[in-house]
Amino acid sequence: MAQILLADDDKATRDLVKRALEIDGHKVDLTQDGTEALEKLTASPTDIDLLVSDVHMPGMDGIDLARRAIEIAPRVKLLLMSGFAEELERAQGLKSPHLGVILKPFTLDQIRAAIRTLLA
């Protein structure tokens, strides 16, 4: 299964997504914001298969995190989450063939399906 780095400033969302991904056997490393996630990705760029990030976070947002992740680890797959469709539209400017988006609120089945699609 995959090594997943999850960045979200909302603890409830982090816990929900982690639980959903661990059901499928993935190893999930949690971070509270984009800066912390970028530090972990920079420290181990080849160890992370998928970065799942909220778009709206204090400090470095998910779009900036994704942009930096593409530079540091071009093979990493990206899933951006947001409750605002217009925020996800900004993701269209990212140059990655491994990018998915999901609109909040989502169900456990929806997030698991989005992850399976990206990892396939």
Residue pairs with C-beta under 8 A, 6 or more apart in sequence:
1 24
1 25
1 26
1 27
2 26
2 27
2 49
2 50
2 115
2 119
3 26
3 27
3 29
3 47
3 48
3 49
3 50
4 21
4 26
4 27
4 28
4 29
4 48
4 49
4 50
4 51
4 52
4 115
5 28
5 29
5 31
5 37
5 40
5 41
5 48
5 50
5 51
5 52
6 14
6 17
6 18
6 21
6 28
6 29
6 30
6 31
6 52
6 53
7 31
7 32
7 33
7 34
7 36
7 37
7 51
7 52
7 53
7 54
7 57
7 62
7 65
8 14
8 17
8 32
8 52
8 53
8 54
8 57
8 81
9 32
9 33
9 54
9 57
9 58
10 54
13 54
13 81
13 104
14 30
14 32
16 108
17 28
17 52
17 81
17 111
18 28
18 30
19 108
20 108
20 111
20 112
21 28
21 52
21 111
21 112
21 115
22 28
23 108
23 112
24 112
24 115
24 116
26 115
29 40
29 48
31 37
31 40
33 57
33 58
33 59
33 60
34 53
34 57
34 59
34 60
34 61
34 62
34 64
34 65
35 59
35 60
37 51
37 53
37 65
38 60
38 65
38 68
38 69
38 72
40 48
41 48
41 51
41 68
41 69
41 72
41 73
41 76
42 72
45 72
45 73
45 76
46 73
48 73
48 76
49 76
49 77
49 119
50 76
50 77
50 78
50 79
50 115
50 118
50 119
51 65
51 66
51 69
51 76
51 77
51 78
51 79
52 78
52 79
52 81
52 115
53 62
53 65
53 66
53 78
53 79
53 80
53 81
54 62
54 80
54 81
54 82
55 61
55 62
55 63
55 80
55 81
55 82
55 84
55 87
55 88
55 90
55 91
56 62
56 82
56 83
56 84
56 87
60 68
62 80
62 81
62 82
63 80
63 87
63 90
63 91
63 94
66 78
66 80
66 91
66 94
66 96
66 99
67 94
69 76
69 78
70 76
70 78
70 94
70 95
70 96
74 96
75 98
76 98
77 98
77 99
77 100
77 118
77 119
78 94
78 96
78 98
78 99
78 100
78 118
79 99
79 100
79 101
79 102
79 114
79 115
79 118
80 88
80 91
80 99
80 100
80 101
80 102
81 101
81 102
81 103
81 104
81 106
82 88
82 101
82 103
82 104
83 103
83 104
83 105
85 103
88 101
88 103
91 99
91 101
98 118
100 114
100 117
100 118
102 110
102 111
102 114
106 114
